[in-house]
Amino acid sequence: MDTMELIRTRKSVRTFDGQGVSEEDREKLSAYIRTIENPYHIPVRFMILGAKKHGLSSPVISGEHLYITAKVPKTEHCEEAFGYAFEKMVLYAWSLGIGTTWIGGTMKREVFEREAGVTEDEIMPCVSPLGYPAKNRSVKEIAMRAAIRADKRLPSDELFFDNDFGTPLHTDDITVNNALEAVRLAPSAVNKQPWRIVRQGSAYHFYKKKNVSGGGDWDVQKVDLGIALCHFMGIAGGALTVSSPDIQTADDTEYIATVTL
C-alpha cells in the first residue's frame, strides 16, 4: 500500500489476536525504526519491549505481547518531532499488518518510563502495543471508540484556510488535496483534531487550536501536530521551517510550523 492508502485504512487497535508478532515482522520493524528521521532533526529513540518480561500493560488493551516506546530529549519542538517519528513507525507497522494505538494516559507511566530508561532530560509522551488485530473488537474497545467518536472527523472547511482564518481553502491541486485529507484523517488525543492550516502562496502554516487541558513537561497536542506534519509531508513533501507569519489568530490558537511546497 502507498502512504495515502495506509493513512486511509489504518485504525487504532486495542484488541489483539494473542499470537504475538512474527520474528520476521519484528525484525523488519526493528530495522525500520533505526532509520526514522524527522524534519526537526531531534533524535527519537525507539525500543520494543516484551509485555510480560517488563511488566507492561494497559487496562484498555487485550491480547498484546509487545509494546513499543520512544523517548526524546527535552528541547524546543521535541513533542512535534516525537509525533512525526512515532507516526512514521505506526504507518510502517500497518504496512506489515501490525496494529497499534497511541497510549498517553491509560497506563502506569512510571513503569513504562522505568523500563524504557527515561531520564530527567527526556520525555516519553506515548507508547503503543504491537500485534495483529483480533477478528472482533472487545466490548470495551467498541465502547471506547464510541465515546470518543473515533471514526468522525471535522469537515475540511473548519480546518484548512486561505490567507486568513476566515476563508476556507479550496484548491484543484490533487497532491495538496490528498495531503490535506491525510491531515484530516490523522489520529489525535481523544480525537480532538487540533490542527489548523492556513495557506499563503506555496506556504502552509500549521497551527494548534487548544482544546485539551494540558500540563506537565510536554504538550500532547503538539504531538498531534507532529502527526499532522508527518501525514502532510508524507504525501506532499516540502521543507519545514518555524517562523510565525503575520496572521491574526485567536487566543486559543498557536503557531507551530510552516511547510513550503
C-alpha positions in Angstrom: 0.0 0.0 0.0 1.1 3.6 -0.7 1.2 6.2 2.1 -2.2 7.5 1.4 -3.8 4.1 1.4 -2.0 3.3 4.7 -3.4 6.5 6.2 -6.9 5.8 4.9 -7.1 2.2 6.1 -5.2 2.2 9.5 -7.4 2.1 12.6 -6.3 2.1 16.2 -6.2 -1.4 17.5 -6.8 -2.3 21.2 -7.8 -5.9 20.8 -5.1 -8.3 19.5 -5.2 -11.9 18.5 -2.9 -13.1 21.3 -0.5 -14.8 18.9 2.3 -12.2 19.0 4.3 -10.6 16.2 6.2 -13.0 14.0 10.0 -12.9 14.2 10.2 -11.8 10.6 7.9 -8.8 11.1 9.6 -7.9 14.3 13.0 -7.8 12.6 11.6 -5.7 9.7 10.1 -3.2 12.2 13.3 -3.1 14.3 15.3 -2.3 11.2 12.9 0.4 10.1 12.8 2.3 13.4 16.5 2.7 13.3 16.2 4.7 10.1 13.3 7.1 11.1 14.1 10.8 10.9 12.1 13.9 11.4 12.3 17.4 9.9 13.3 18.9 13.3 16.4 16.7 13.4 15.8 15.8 17.0 16.7 12.2 17.9 13.8 10.0 18.8 14.9 6.7 20.2 12.6 3.6 19.9 12.5 0.5 22.0 10.5 -2.7 21.6 9.7 -4.3 24.9 8.1 -7.6 25.9 4.9 -7.0 27.9 5.4 -9.9 30.3 9.1 -9.5 30.6 8.9 -5.9 31.5 5.6 -5.9 33.4 3.8 -3.7 30.9 0.1 -3.4 30.4 -2.8 -1.1 29.8 -6.4 -1.6 31.0 -7.7 -0.7 27.5 -5.6 -3.3 25.7 -6.0 -7.1 25.4 -4.1 -9.9 23.7 -0.8 -7.9 23.3 2.7 -9.4 23.8 4.8 -6.4 22.8 4.9 -2.6 23.4 6.9 0.0 21.5 8.1 3.1 23.3 10.2 6.1 22.3 11.9 8.9 24.1 13.1 12.2 23.0 15.4 14.9 24.7 13.5 17.7 26.4 14.1 20.6 23.9 12.1 23.0 21.8 9.8 21.2 19.3 10.5 17.8 20.9 6.8 16.9 21.0 6.4 17.6 17.3 9.5 15.6 16.5 8.2 12.7 18.6 4.7 12.8 17.0 6.2 12.9 13.5 8.6 10.0 14.1 6.2 7.8 16.1 3.5 8.1 13.3 6.1 7.0 10.7 6.5 3.9 12.8 2.8 3.4 13.1 2.3 3.6 9.4 5.1 1.2 8.6 3.8 -1.2 11.2 0.4 -1.2 9.5 2.1 -1.9 6.1 3.2 -5.2 7.8 -0.3 -5.8 9.1 0.8 -4.9 12.7 -1.8 -3.0 14.7 -1.0 -0.1 17.1 -2.7 2.5 19.1 -1.4 5.7 20.7 -1.5 5.5 24.5 -0.6 8.6 26.6 -2.7 8.2 29.7 -4.2 4.7 30.2 -1.1 3.1 31.5 1.2 3.0 34.5 3.5 5.7 33.2 6.2 5.2 35.8 6.6 1.5 34.9 6.9 2.3 31.2 9.4 5.1 31.8 11.5 3.0 34.1 11.6 0.1 31.6 12.4 2.5 28.8 15.2 4.1 30.8 13.7 7.6 30.5 16.0 10.2 32.2 15.2 13.6 33.7 16.3 15.2 30.5 13.9 13.1 28.3 10.2 12.7 27.8 8.2 9.7 26.6 4.8 11.1 25.6 3.2 8.0 24.3 3.6 4.2 23.8 1.8 1.6 21.7 1.1 -2.1 21.9 2.2 -4.1 18.8 0.3 -7.1 17.5 -2.1 -8.4 14.8 -5.7 -7.3 15.2 -8.2 -9.8 16.5 -11.1 -10.7 14.2 -13.5 -8.9 16.6 -13.1 -5.9 18.8 -13.7 -6.3 22.5 -16.8 -4.8 24.1 -14.5 -2.4 26.0 -12.8 -1.3 22.8 -16.2 -0.8 21.0 -17.4 1.4 23.9 -14.2 3.4 24.0 -14.3 4.1 20.2 -17.9 5.2 20.5 -17.2 7.5 23.4 -14.5 9.5 21.5 -16.3 9.2 18.2 -13.2 7.6 16.8 -14.4 7.4 13.2 -15.7 11.0 13.0 -13.6 13.9 11.6 -14.3 17.6 11.3 -15.1 18.9 7.8 -12.2 20.5 5.8 -13.7 24.0 5.8 -13.3 24.1 9.6 -9.6 23.0 9.4 -8.0 24.5 6.3 -7.9 28.1 5.3 -6.6 30.5 2.6 -4.6 33.6 3.7 -6.5 34.0 6.9 -8.7 32.1 9.3 -11.9 33.4 7.7 -11.6 31.9 4.3 -11.9 28.2 3.7 -9.2 26.7 1.5 -10.1 25.3 -1.9 -7.6 24.0 -4.5 -7.6 21.9 -7.6 -4.1 20.6 -6.8 -4.6 16.8 -6.3 -1.5 16.3 -4.3 -2.3 19.1 -1.9 -5.9 17.9 -1.6 -4.6 14.4 -0.7 -2.2 15.9 1.8 -4.9 17.9 3.5 -7.2 14.9 3.6 -4.3 12.9 5.1 -4.1 15.5 7.9 -7.9 15.4 8.4 -7.7 11.6 8.9 -4.9 11.7 11.3 -5.3 10.3 14.9 -5.2 12.7 17.8 -5.6 12.7 21.6 -9.3 11.9 22.3 -9.9 12.7 18.7 -9.9 16.5 19.2 -8.2 17.2 15.8 -6.3 20.3 17.0 -4.6 21.1 13.7 -5.4 24.1 11.6 -3.7 25.1 8.4 -3.5 28.5 6.6 -2.1 28.6 3.1 -0.2 31.7 1.9 1.0 31.1 -1.7 3.2 27.9 -1.5 3.5 28.1 2.3 1.2 26.0 4.5 1.2 27.3 8.1 0.3 24.8 10.8 -1.4 25.9 14.0 -2.6 24.2 17.1 -6.1 25.0 18.3 -6.0 24.2 22.0 -9.0 22.1 23.0 -7.5 19.7 25.5 -6.3 20.7 29.0 -2.6 20.1 29.4 0.1 20.2 32.0 3.4 18.7 33.0 6.6 18.6 30.9 5.0 18.2 27.5 2.0 19.1 25.3 0.1 16.2 23.9 -1.5 18.4 21.2 1.9 19.3 19.9 2.5 15.6 19.5 -0.8 15.6 17.5 0.6 18.4 15.3 3.7 16.3 14.7 1.4 13.5 13.4 -0.3 16.0 11.1 3.0 17.2 9.7 4.0 13.6 9.1 0.9 12.9 7.1 1.1 16.2 5.1 4.8 15.9 4.3 4.4 12.2 3.6 2.1 13.0 0.8 3.2 16.4 -0.5 6.8 16.6 0.6 8.1 20.2 1.2 10.5 21.9 3.5 9.7 22.7 7.1 10.6 25.9 8.8 9.5 27.6 12.0 8.9 31.3 11.6 5.5 32.7 12.5 3.7 34.6 9.7 1.7 37.8 10.3 -1.7 36.2 10.5 -4.2 37.2 13.2 -5.1 34.3 15.4 -7.5 33.7 18.3 -6.1 33.4 21.8 -6.5 29.6 21.8 -4.6 29.2 18.5 -0.8 28.8 18.5 1.6 28.8 15.5 3.6 25.5 15.2 5.4 25.3 11.8 5.4 26.0 8.1 5.7 23.6 5.2 6.7 25.2 1.9 6.0 23.2 -1.3 
